[in-house]
Amino acid sequence: MSEAVLLAGCGLAGLVLGIGYFAGLWWTVRRAVGSRRPAAWFAASFVLRALLAGAVFWLVARHGAAALVSSLAGFVLARVATTRLVGRGHGRDVELPPCT
């Protein structure tokens, strides 16, 4: 497998992982806000998302530092895209309580 194909695949893996990671976070926020136990939602979600991300990055890192950097770049790209998408008001159907 050529180096370029490997790096592109790792970048794509990071992008897909990031989309799943931040979609899971958004899903958790929407569920936890109306829950009686929001801390449990956030803790469980974090553990699951962190374990999955850690496992994927560990597998990618076995292919070398360049592959890891490529996957991390894809993950960060997914974060930027998610932040911009949510920042425009898409999916803001959850009313947050006032800060007092």
C-alpha positions as a Python dict, from the first residue, in 0.01 Angstrom:
ca = {
    (1, 'M'): (0, 0, 0),
    (2, 'S'): (143, 337, -92),
    (3, 'E'): (205, 600, 170),
    (4, 'A'): (-43, 844, 15),
    (5, 'V'): (-325, 588, 18),
    (6, 'L'): (-248, 498, 379),
    (7, 'L'): (-249, 862, 490),
    (8, 'A'): (-572, 934, 300),
    (9, 'G'): (-738, 632, 459),
    (10, 'C'): (-623, 732, 805),
    (11, 'G'): (-746, 1087, 747),
    (12, 'L'): (-1083, 953, 638),
    (13, 'A'): (-1094, 727, 943),
    (14, 'G'): (-1028, 1027, 1167),
    (15, 'L'): (-1298, 1226, 991),
    (16, 'V'): (-1556, 949, 1033),
    (17, 'L'): (-1450, 899, 1395),
    (18, 'G'): (-1484, 1271, 1462),
    (19, 'I'): (-1829, 1287, 1307),
    (20, 'G'): (-1941, 996, 1523),
    (21, 'Y'): (-1773, 1137, 1833),
    (22, 'F'): (-1932, 1481, 1808),
    (23, 'A'): (-2269, 1345, 1696),
    (24, 'G'): (-2263, 1129, 2007),
    (25, 'L'): (-2180, 1431, 2219),
    (26, 'W'): (-2467, 1632, 2069),
    (27, 'W'): (-2706, 1341, 2121),
    (28, 'T'): (-2594, 1318, 2484),
    (29, 'V'): (-2647, 1690, 2545),
    (30, 'R'): (-2998, 1671, 2402),
    (31, 'R'): (-3085, 1372, 2622),
    (32, 'A'): (-2911, 1489, 2939),
    (33, 'V'): (-3070, 1833, 2956),
    (34, 'G'): (-3414, 1690, 3024),
    (35, 'S'): (-3293, 1400, 3234),
    (36, 'R'): (-3311, 1355, 3608),
    (37, 'R'): (-2947, 1235, 3604),
    (38, 'P'): (-2754, 1446, 3355),
    (39, 'A'): (-2419, 1368, 3518),
    (40, 'A'): (-2469, 997, 3453),
    (41, 'W'): (-2549, 1066, 3086),
    (42, 'F'): (-2237, 1279, 3043),
    (43, 'A'): (-2011, 1037, 3229),
    (44, 'A'): (-2127, 729, 3040),
    (45, 'S'): (-2115, 908, 2707),
    (46, 'F'): (-1765, 1037, 2770),
    (47, 'V'): (-1633, 696, 2870),
    (48, 'L'): (-1779, 529, 2561),
    (49, 'R'): (-1666, 801, 2321),
    (50, 'A'): (-1317, 821, 2475),
    (51, 'L'): (-1268, 444, 2465),
    (52, 'L'): (-1376, 427, 2102),
    (53, 'A'): (-1158, 722, 1999),
    (54, 'G'): (-862, 588, 2193),
    (55, 'A'): (-895, 245, 2032),
    (56, 'V'): (-914, 390, 1681),
    (57, 'F'): (-619, 623, 1736),
    (58, 'W'): (-418, 337, 1887),
    (59, 'L'): (-485, 120, 1583),
    (60, 'V'): (-392, 404, 1349),
    (61, 'A'): (-76, 484, 1546),
    (62, 'R'): (53, 135, 1472),
    (63, 'H'): (105, 256, 1114),
    (64, 'G'): (335, 537, 1223),
    (65, 'A'): (336, 898, 1331),
    (66, 'A'): (232, 1035, 992),
    (67, 'A'): (-77, 813, 992),
    (68, 'L'): (-167, 929, 1343),
    (69, 'V'): (-128, 1295, 1248),
    (70, 'S'): (-344, 1237, 940),
    (71, 'S'): (-622, 1080, 1146),
    (72, 'L'): (-600, 1354, 1407),
    (73, 'A'): (-631, 1612, 1129),
    (74, 'G'): (-947, 1440, 1008),
    (75, 'F'): (-1084, 1435, 1362),
    (76, 'V'): (-1015, 1808, 1407),
    (77, 'L'): (-1173, 1882, 1069),
    (78, 'A'): (-1488, 1702, 1186),
    (79, 'R'): (-1487, 1912, 1502),
    (80, 'V'): (-1461, 2237, 1308),
    (81, 'A'): (-1739, 2132, 1071),
    (82, 'T'): (-1964, 2024, 1358),
    (83, 'T'): (-1904, 2346, 1549),
    (84, 'R'): (-1992, 2557, 1246),
    (85, 'L'): (-2298, 2349, 1167),
    (86, 'V'): (-2436, 2363, 1521),
    (87, 'G'): (-2333, 2727, 1559),
    (88, 'R'): (-2569, 2824, 1278),
    (89, 'G'): (-2864, 2707, 1484),
    (90, 'H'): (-2920, 2365, 1328),
    (91, 'G'): (-3066, 2126, 1578),
    (92, 'R'): (-3112, 2380, 1856),
    (93, 'D'): (-3443, 2245, 1971),
    (94, 'V'): (-3333, 2196, 2330),
    (95, 'E'): (-3401, 2484, 2563),
    (96, 'L'): (-3120, 2526, 2813),
    (97, 'P'): (-3203, 2642, 3164),
    (98, 'P'): (-3099, 2997, 3255),
    (99, 'C'): (-2769, 3044, 3436),
    (100, 'T'): (-2847, 3177, 3782),
}
